[in-house]
Amino acid sequence: MTVKSIQTLVSEAMQEIKTINAEEAFKMVEENSCNLIDIRDARELENTGKVENSVHITRGMLEIYLDPNSALFQQGVLERNKEMVLFCAGGVRSALAVKALHNMGYEKVSHIEGGFGAISQSKFKIV
């Protein structure tokens, strides 16, 4: 069996997932039609800031926190009927994370092309 490279995994994921740009994501946030989820680690947030109106869930905990019975849904932090829009620093982790959410059965899920780098150059406010 051949072990796949990260480039192969991301390339395969990109063929299956929905990718949006930062402007599209900003419009969705303005329309209150998505859950904006930052999957970067805590150190990245400390170094570069948090995107206003985003929910921070590290990549390692994503499937646990997006379990339909998780506290984030029970407490209304996330809304199940809205699209899950994920981002990381550059788009690699979020592409793989969207594929994982597809495997969980999520249909309305996408990631932001260029990740935080693109977001920080857009209308989003960094706090």
C-alpha positions as CSV (number, residue, x, y, z in Angstrom):
1,M,0.0,0.0,0.0
2,T,1.3,3.5,-0.9
3,V,1.2,6.2,1.7
4,K,-0.4,9.3,0.3
5,S,1.3,12.7,0.6
6,I,-0.4,15.7,2.1
7,Q,-0.5,17.2,-1.4
8,T,-2.4,14.1,-2.7
9,L,-4.8,14.2,0.2
10,V,-5.6,17.9,-0.3
11,S,-5.9,17.5,-4.1
12,E,-8.4,14.7,-3.6
13,A,-10.3,16.6,-1.0
14,M,-10.5,19.7,-3.3
15,Q,-12.3,17.6,-5.9
16,E,-15.0,16.8,-3.5
17,I,-15.5,19.9,-1.4
18,K,-17.0,23.4,-1.8
19,T,-14.4,26.3,-1.7
20,I,-15.5,29.9,-1.3
21,N,-13.5,33.1,-1.2
22,A,-13.3,35.5,1.7
23,E,-15.8,37.9,0.2
24,E,-18.4,35.2,-0.2
25,A,-17.8,34.2,3.4
26,F,-18.1,37.8,4.6
27,K,-21.5,38.1,2.8
28,M,-22.7,34.9,4.4
29,V,-21.7,36.2,7.9
30,E,-23.5,39.5,7.2
31,E,-26.6,37.5,6.1
32,N,-26.3,35.4,9.2
33,S,-26.5,32.3,7.0
34,C,-23.4,30.4,8.3
35,N,-21.3,29.3,11.2
36,L,-17.8,30.7,10.7
37,I,-15.4,28.2,12.3
38,D,-11.7,28.9,12.9
39,I,-9.8,25.7,13.1
40,R,-6.4,27.1,13.8
41,D,-4.6,26.3,17.0
42,A,-4.6,28.6,20.0
43,R,-1.1,29.7,19.4
44,E,-2.0,31.0,15.9
45,L,-4.9,33.0,17.4
46,E,-2.6,34.5,20.0
47,N,-0.1,35.5,17.3
48,T,-2.4,36.9,14.6
49,G,-5.8,37.6,16.3
50,K,-9.3,36.2,16.1
51,V,-11.8,36.9,13.3
52,E,-14.8,38.7,14.7
53,N,-18.0,36.5,14.7
54,S,-16.0,33.3,14.4
55,V,-16.2,30.3,16.6
56,H,-12.8,28.7,17.5
57,I,-12.7,24.9,17.3
58,T,-9.2,23.5,16.8
59,R,-8.8,21.0,14.0
60,G,-8.1,18.2,16.5
61,M,-11.5,18.7,18.2
62,L,-13.6,19.4,15.2
63,E,-15.5,16.1,14.9
64,I,-16.1,16.0,18.6
65,Y,-17.5,19.5,18.8
66,L,-19.5,19.1,15.6
67,D,-21.2,16.0,16.9
68,P,-24.9,16.8,16.6
69,N,-25.3,16.2,20.4
70,S,-22.4,18.5,21.4
71,A,-22.8,21.4,23.8
72,L,-22.1,23.9,21.0
73,F,-25.4,22.9,19.4
74,Q,-27.3,22.5,22.6
75,Q,-26.2,25.9,23.8
76,G,-27.0,27.6,20.5
77,V,-23.3,28.6,19.8
78,L,-23.7,26.8,16.4
79,E,-26.8,26.4,14.4
80,R,-27.3,23.1,12.6
81,N,-29.4,24.6,9.7
82,K,-26.6,27.0,8.7
83,E,-23.7,26.3,6.5
84,M,-20.4,25.4,8.3
85,V,-17.7,27.7,6.8
86,L,-14.3,26.6,8.0
87,F,-10.9,28.3,7.7
88,C,-7.3,27.7,8.9
89,A,-4.2,29.7,8.2
90,G,-3.8,28.9,4.5
91,G,-6.5,26.4,3.4
92,V,-4.9,23.0,3.8
93,R,-6.3,21.9,7.1
94,S,-9.7,23.4,6.4
95,A,-9.9,21.5,3.1
96,L,-9.2,18.2,4.9
97,A,-11.6,19.2,7.7
98,V,-14.5,19.9,5.2
99,K,-13.9,16.4,3.8
100,A,-14.1,14.9,7.3
101,L,-17.4,16.8,7.9
102,H,-18.7,15.3,4.7
103,N,-17.8,11.9,6.0
104,M,-19.9,12.7,9.1
105,G,-22.9,13.5,6.9
106,Y,-22.7,17.3,6.8
107,E,-23.9,18.6,3.4
108,K,-23.8,22.4,3.9
109,V,-20.1,22.8,4.5
110,S,-17.3,24.8,2.8
111,H,-13.9,26.3,3.4
112,I,-12.3,29.6,2.6
113,E,-9.7,29.6,-0.1
114,G,-6.5,31.1,1.3
115,G,-7.6,30.8,4.9
116,F,-6.7,33.5,7.4
117,G,-4.3,35.1,5.0
118,A,-7.2,35.9,2.6
119,I,-9.5,36.8,5.4
120,S,-7.1,39.3,6.9
121,Q,-6.9,41.1,3.5
122,S,-10.8,41.3,3.2
123,K,-13.6,43.1,5.0
124,F,-13.4,40.8,8.1
125,K,-12.5,42.5,11.3
126,I,-9.6,40.9,13.3
127,V,-9.9,41.4,17.0
